[in-house]
Amino acid sequence: IAEEKRVQLHELVTTLNITNPEVPLLSESGRGVLNYAAEVENELVNMFSLPSRFADSLRFAWTRGIRDFVEIGPGSKMATLIHTILPGAAIHSINTLDPRTAMRVVDELFAFSD
């Protein structure tokens, strides 16, 4: 099933116009930071075939000074998990699946950092 999903995701990802992220993204598979479109595409395509290293990814970010984490989507289960792994983290939950709404809220959350 994992290989079938990987192939399906590869087909989908090739239809998207993924560009280099404006801010580095954290690899969920524990491979560090994603700075380029090709890395993001690879991460998306392989997300079902690579083991999840979510806790390792969070700890990696923490050791590099990242203290704020944003969860986008319904519910707050990931926020609870992040708090368990990194009790001192500031966690922001954005309860939406709409990308425009999510980005507007993220901009508002971090407007002070400009």
LINCORZI-V667493 format. One record per pair of residues at least 24 apart in sequence whose ideal C-beta (glycine too) atoms are under 8 Angstrom apart, sorted by the first residue. I is the first residue (numbers start at 1). J is the second residue. D is the distance in whole Angstrom. If there is no record, write none. Layout:
I&J&D  I&J&D
//
This chain:
1&48&8  2&48&5  2&49&5  3&49&7  5&48&4  5&49&8  6&45&6  6&46&6  6&48&6  6&49&5  9&44&6  9&45&5  9&47&7  9&48&7  10&45&5  13&41&5  13&44&5  13&45&5  16&41&8  26&57&5  26&60&7  26&61&6  27&57&6  28&52&6  28&53&7  28&54&6  28&57&6  29&53&6  29&57&8  30&56&4  30&57&5  30&60&7  32&60&7  54&81&7  55&85&5  58&82&6  58&85&5  58&86&6  58&89&8  59&85&7  59&86&7  62&86&6  62&89&7  68&92&7  68&109&8  68&110&8  70&94&6  70&106&6  70&109&7  72&96&7  72&102&5  72&106&8  73&97&6
//
